[in-house]
Amino acid sequence: MTKGALGLYDSGIGGKTILKEIRKLFPKIEIHYLADTKHLPLGDKSGTEIRKITKKGIEFLFNKRCVIVILACNTASVNSIKYLQENWIKEYYPSRKLLGVSIPLIELMNNKYQFLKNKKGLILSTPSTHKTKVYQNKLNALGFKNLISVPSYSLASEIEYGNEQKIISHLQKI
């Protein structure tokens, strides 16, 4: 990596898990973490609004000398990354990189969890992530044919406040 920092963008604090793992792997790297709680949750906003908010967050991190920004938020990643990579970054920040969490998650499923391909499963996501059908379509194309996607309107809030039991309770009602 050229001189500069790594940036992590999240709509809240859930991405701190990713930050912790990166710090373990690269303890000497300069990292800037933006927890954009002003716009939390992103999952109930339109794709256009999510792209606009995410773009501002990325620009903030680029102005902090970040040469790579990782979208640590699934909703920001599936709603913004392709558009921002193909349009905005190419034009305004061609020497910078933007990565997201969605593709590595799909690759992990395909490489490590192939034994689940014939099992029934649930994709629990924010309404906006659900609407994109990114996970449903990409995982289906990889052979995960028995997945049902369910939007959860309180998912981001429950993750932010550490209420995993509420998420589990929600799943049990489905």
PyMOL commands that set and color helices and strands:
alter all, ss='L'
color gray80, all
select helices_A, chain A and resi 16-25+37-39+47-62+74-92+102-112+114-116+127-132+134-141+155-160+164-173
alter helices_A, ss='H'
color red, helices_A
select strands_A, chain A and resi 5-10+31-35+66-71+97-100+121-125+147-151
alter strands_A, ss='S'
color yellow, strands_A
deselect
rebuild
show_as cartoon
